[in-house]
Amino acid sequence: MTSIPAPPSPELAAAAEALGAQWAALRPWMGAQVDAPTGAEPSILAGWTVAHLVAHVGRALNALTALEPAPAGTVPLALGEYVAGYGASAESIAQGTRDLAESMSGDLWGGVDSLAAEAFAHLDDLGRVDRVVVARRGPIRLGDMVTSRVIELVVHADDLQRSVDRVRTSPSGAELLERGAPGPGPIEPGALELVSQALLDVLVARGGWSLEVVDPLTWVRLAAGRIHYDVDTLSAALQAPYTSDAVPDLGRVLPLF
């Protein structure tokens, strides 16, 4: 009997579309706002330069290139389980990023563009069936893996924008301000919406709360540990669906990764 092929996954298609749109917003912004020859300015992440952040964007996309179909019957990690592993690997991630930035120091944009092109080509080869794949951190559904890449690009687009804005507003930032006038931001609204909802789903899966996103960017920053947690900030980012319900104190579960 001929097996019927699995249908394309709408969730995977939506994640892939968001990833492409986010890259299409971020790449030209980086080209206009980042000093490509060095990227030596410190970023908002301790110990990371702007060049490190740019290289890390390429590294995040390169994770797609390493994907392989998993053997039949492989049980995948959930998205929340996958991103939860970032903390334990923080130092190896940082060192890998520094090494990659050093290897691309002679042609930062060429290196990042090459990694991105390979990643998107491999994603096309994998198709739009949401199969289980083997990633560097373990097995995961392809749709969840692509969503994790959208999370990476949105979070680091925000890191880059905040880093560049900080340089502009510093006394030594006059040269950068003259070099690149602000234009469209690096975060694509649809990608931000997808990421904010995906991270809310991770939160709900962990604790069973009933919450809605009201400020996607603030919520993503809280979930990623980019801003200080307090209940007022959380209440500005999330709300209960019924006005009679209070937003729970989530200090023990944030950040998510």
Summary of the structure (lengths in Angstrom):
residues: 257
radius of gyration: 19.0
end to end distance: 45.5
largest distance: 72.5
contacts: 787
relative contact order: 0.16
helix: 60%
strand: 7%
